[in-house]
Amino acid sequence: MASKDPEKKGQNALDFLQSLGAATGVLAGLAFISGWLYWSTYYTAFGLNPLTLNLPFSVVSVSLIQVPVHDWLSDPSWVMKVILFLAVLVAIPGLTIWFAYWYKKGHWGATAPAGILALGMLLGSWLLGSHDAMLDMGCGSRLPVITFEPVAPTDQAGLPCQQDSKETCLLVLHINNAYHYFVPPDTGVCEPVLSGSPCASVTGALGSPGAGRMTSEISDAQVRIANIQHHIGW
């Protein structure tokens, strides 16, 4: 009887790994849907139609990892960092293992952790997309600065955001042979945030000054060179 115990334990471990594999498949599907919901919410806030953007499958698929890492490194709010840590490193793995364990046991409540995981990831993606869009619209925007150089000198008068002009533009997205950009809030509006006033942390985190600015578009054919200045690291 005792000689069968190692074999039984090995079979139980194999069954659990198979259940964990099934849970991972569910998680992968949720990750893709959550990634799409995040980018859809984010770009909709800038007035773009996500259905026409043809976002790459690879970008949407890795958003569950890439977006929290990006926000962890660039978001000024420590509250958001704690929420991201608890969600990505505690809640998602914990619920996945919980689902795999109950699924292996054939427990009727296995749908509970799966439902909580699905609802949490979808709601979290929507809220994070809204938060990041509001942040990037305001004074604490993390979007890269972009300037354009005209195809010909005769086109210089009608080209926005030129390198020698005083106009500053932030690049939202370059896709489908077009640059989508907007003009950030005026320096005067951002002075309370930049000067370290008592409301700076709240205003800078929410990005409320200047939020809702209109996004413009310019095609690749109108531009000879687009100079993009990324923030260090991101």
N, C-alpha and C positions, 0 to 999 in steps of 0.2 A: 504493500500500500504506500509505504514511504517512498519507494522508488518512482512512483508516478507523480509525486508532488512537483519535481522540477519541470516535468513535461507539461503539467497542468498550469504551472506559473508561466511558462513560456507561451502557452496558448493564450492565457489571459492577457499577457503583455502584447501579443500579436493582435488580439481582438481590440485592445485599447488603441493601438497604433492605427488600425483600420478605421476605428471610430473617429480618431483625431484627424485622419486623412479626409474623412467625409466632412468633418467640421471645417477643415481648412478649405475645402472646395466651396462650402457655403460662404466662408469669410472672403475668399477671392471674388466671388460674385458680388457680395456686398461692397467690397472695396472698389470695384469698377463703378457700380451705381453711385456710391458715395462720392467718388472722384468726379463723376459727371455732374452730380448735383452741386458740388462745391464750385466748379468752374462755371456752371450755368448761373448760379447765384452771383458769383463774383463779376462776370462780364455783363450780366443784365443790369447790374448797378451802374455800369458805365454807359448804358444805352445801347449795348451790342446785343444782337440776336444770336444766342449760342447755337441755334439750329443751323445757322449758315456759316459757322466758323470752321467746321470740319476739323475739330481738335484731334490730334493724333491719338491712336489707341494706346500707344506706349506711355504717353503723358498722363492720360486719364487713369491708367492701370496702376501707376506707381504713386499716385497722389496721396494715398493713405500714408505713405512713408515720407515723401518729399515735402508735402505741405506742412505737416507738424514740425519737421526738422527746420524748414525755412522760418516758420513762425517762432520757434524756440530761439533761433539765433538772431532774429531781427525785430521781434515784437518788443516794445519797451515795457510792457506790462508784465510784472511778475505774477500777477493773478492768472493771466492767460498761460504763462509757462507752467504753473502748477496744474491747471486744468488739463493742458496737453499731456503732461507727464502721467497724471492719473488715468486719463482716457486711453492713451496709446500703450503704456507699459503695465497698467494694472487692470483696467476694466475689460479691454478687448481680449487680452490673453486669458484672463480669469473666466470670462463668459464662454470663450471657445473651449477651454478645458472642461468646464462645467457641462456644457452641451455634449462633448465627446464622452464624458463619463456616464451621464444618464442615458445617452444614446446606446452605449455598449450594454448597459443594464436593461435596456428596453423599457425604461421608466416612462410613464405617460407624461411626466412633466418636462421631458426633454425640449418640448417646444417653447417653454418659458424662457430659458436663457437665450435661445435662438431669436425669439421675438424681441427680447430686451436689447440684444446685440443689434438687430436690424433697426429697431426704432432709434436707439441711441446713436448709431453711426449716421443715419439719415438726418436726424435732427441736428446732430453735431456738425455735419457737413454744411447744412444750410446756415446755421448760426455762425460758423467760422468763415464761410464765404462772405456773409454780410459784414462781419467784423473786419475782415481783411480789406474789403472794398472800401469801407468807410475810412479805414486807416490810410489807405493809399490815395484817397481823394484829398486828404487834408494836409496839414503842415508837416506831419511826420511821415510823408509818403516814402515808400521804399522803391518806387518805380525808377527806372533809369532815365536820365536826361537825354534828350535827342535833339540834334540840330540837323538841318538839311542844307545840302549844296545843290543849286539848280543844274539842270542838264546843259543849259546855255545861258550866257549873261543876260540875254533878253528876257528870260523867265524870272529873273531875280526879284523883280518888283512884286510879283504875285505869290512868291513862295514864303510860307510862314516859317518861324523858328529857325532863322538862318544863324550861322555861327557868329557873325559879327553884330547881330542885332541884340537888343536888350530883352527880347521875348524868350522866355524859358518854356519848354514843352517837356512833358513826361510821356514816355512810351507805354501804352497799355498793352498793345499786342501787335505783332507783325505776322500776318497770315493772309493767304489768298492774294498775294502780290499787292498788299496794301499795308500802310502803317496807320494804326489807330492811336491817337495821342490826345492830350488835353493840356490846357494851360493851368498850372497850379494856382493856389490862392496867392493874392498879392503879398508882398513882403510885410506891408503894414498890418495885414490881418494876422500874420504869423508871429509878429513881434512879441505878444504876451507869452507864446509857447517857447520861443527861442530865448527869451530873456530870463526864464526860470521863475515866472510869477507863481503865486499859490495855486492857480488853476491850471498850471502848465501840464502837470501829469495827467489830469483828467482830459483836458482838451487835446493834448497830443496823442493820448491813447485812442480816443474816439475818432479823432480826425474830423471833428465837426466843422471847423472853419473852412469854408470854401467847398464843402461837400456838395455833390450834385452838379459839378461843372460839366458842361457839354463836351462830349468826345467828338473829335474831328477825324477825317480820313484823308490820306493822300496816297496815290498809287505809286508803285515803283517806277513807272514810266516818267513821272514828273521829277524824279530825284536822280541826280548823278551819284551822290554819296550821302549816306545817312550816318552821322557820327553819334554813336551811342556810348554814354558814360555810365557804366554800371557801378553800383555801390561795391565797396571792397568786400569780397567774400560771396556776395549775392547780387 
